[in-house]
Amino acid sequence: MDAKTEELRAAHDVLAEFYAVRLAGALDRMPLERALLGLFCDLTLAADLGSSVADVGCGTGRLAPYLAGRGLRPRGFDLSPGMIQVARRDHPGFGFDVADLRELPVEDASLAGVVCWYSLMYLAPACRPAAFGELARVVKPGGYLVTAFKAGDSQVRRGGRSTGLGVEFDVYWLSPGEMEQRVTGAGFATVFWGGRPPEGQEGSPQGYLLAQRS
Ligand SMILES: C[S@@+](CC[C@H](N)C(=O)[O-])C[C@H]1O[C@@H](n2cnc3c(N)ncnc32)[C@H](O)[C@@H]1O
């Protein structure tokens, strides 16, 4: 594991309990995010490719109950063993495993869809083609990808400091144009893109992209 990935993993091990508390019930208060995830669920089921999906960079596993409630069978992957430990504890009905999204332990074209909810923002530019290629590898033709990200100028920033937990790591507020290019370049076609201004304690606008595997 390279030094940046190790820094990111170690930081998220420290952040796992903090996120579990801070994000508990957050989806209930976010109708726009629920609506987009719900659209992903509906389109994925309508594609008739099965209901097996991956939540890639699943963190504390908080999305799994929502995805399952909408008819999908999610499993979660995350770089951070600390996050996976919390996800298994808080959502025991689901499968969660440690894995890097650039090397998923999943067969080619075996998933009806992938969710990458605020988990693609840590990739250095040089890693992005391989990462998006890996997402395309695991999704069946006709399946879907949905992603949420901090939207900005794609410049690197240092994240984590505001938590006061003594961690920091590289994070990129990604340009929606670049995200769309990466996704289409990997073999997906855009279905929906959008964004919204920051709310509450959020420091950036948020971007959303839903795409279908060609
Ligand atoms: C901001 S959290 C979001 C967690 C979850 N998706 C959510 O919405 O609550 C970002 C997560 O992405 C994970 N992550 C970052 N880079 C990753 C990678 N290369 N492979 C797998 N997980 C990664 C982090 O460990 C962290 O748990």
The ligand as an SDF file (V2000), in Angstrom:
LIG
                    3D

 27 29  0  0  0  0  0  0  0  0999 V2000
  -16.7220   10.1990    3.4510 C   0  0  0  0  0  0  0  0  0  0  0  0
  -16.6570    8.4680    3.7680 S   0  0  0  0  0  0  0  0  0  0  0  0
  -18.2210    7.9580    3.0690 C   0  0  0  0  0  0  0  0  0  0  0  0
  -18.6710    6.6550    3.6100 C   0  0  0  0  0  0  0  0  0  0  0  0
  -20.0470    6.1820    3.1040 C   0  0  0  0  0  0  0  0  0  0  0  0
  -20.0560    6.0010    1.6740 N   0  0  0  0  0  0  0  0  0  0  0  0
  -21.1100    7.1510    3.5320 C   0  0  0  0  0  0  0  0  0  0  0  0
  -21.6950    7.8310    2.6660 O   0  0  0  0  0  0  0  0  0  0  0  0
  -21.3640    7.2400    4.7290 O   0  0  0  0  0  0  0  0  0  0  0  0
  -15.5040    7.8830    2.5480 C   0  0  0  0  0  0  0  0  0  0  0  0
  -15.2040    6.3950    2.6770 C   0  0  0  0  0  0  0  0  0  0  0  0
  -14.5100    5.9610    1.5040 O   0  0  0  0  0  0  0  0  0  0  0  0
  -13.5400    5.0260    1.9090 C   0  0  0  0  0  0  0  0  0  0  0  0
  -12.5120    4.9540    0.8540 N   0  0  0  0  0  0  0  0  0  0  0  0
  -11.6860    5.9440    0.4430 C   0  0  0  0  0  0  0  0  0  0  0  0
  -10.8600    5.5140   -0.5160 N   0  0  0  0  0  0  0  0  0  0  0  0
  -11.1660    4.2100   -0.7280 C   0  0  0  0  0  0  0  0  0  0  0  0
  -10.6360    3.2040   -1.5800 C   0  0  0  0  0  0  0  0  0  0  0  0
   -9.6150    3.4630   -2.4250 N   0  0  0  0  0  0  0  0  0  0  0  0
  -11.1910    1.9750   -1.5430 N   0  0  0  0  0  0  0  0  0  0  0  0
  -12.2100    1.7000   -0.6990 C   0  0  0  0  0  0  0  0  0  0  0  0
  -12.7320    2.6110    0.1740 N   0  0  0  0  0  0  0  0  0  0  0  0
  -12.2180    3.8460    0.1550 C   0  0  0  0  0  0  0  0  0  0  0  0
  -13.0270    5.5650    3.2280 C   0  0  0  0  0  0  0  0  0  0  0  0
  -12.3390    4.5960    3.9790 O   0  0  0  0  0  0  0  0  0  0  0  0
  -14.3270    6.0510    3.8610 C   0  0  0  0  0  0  0  0  0  0  0  0
  -14.9180    5.0570    4.6610 O   0  0  0  0  0  0  0  0  0  0  0  0
  1  2  1  0
  2  3  1  0
  2 10  1  0
  3  4  1  0
  4  5  1  0
  5  6  1  0
  5  7  1  0
  7  8  2  0
  7  9  1  0
 10 11  1  0
 11 12  1  0
 11 26  1  0
 12 13  1  0
 13 14  1  0
 13 24  1  0
 14 15  1  0
 14 23  1  0
 15 16  2  0
 16 17  1  0
 17 18  1  0
 17 23  2  0
 18 19  1  0
 18 20  2  0
 20 21  1  0
 21 22  2  0
 22 23  1  0
 24 25  1  0
 24 26  1  0
 26 27  1  0
M  CHG  2   2   1   9  -1
M  END
$$$$
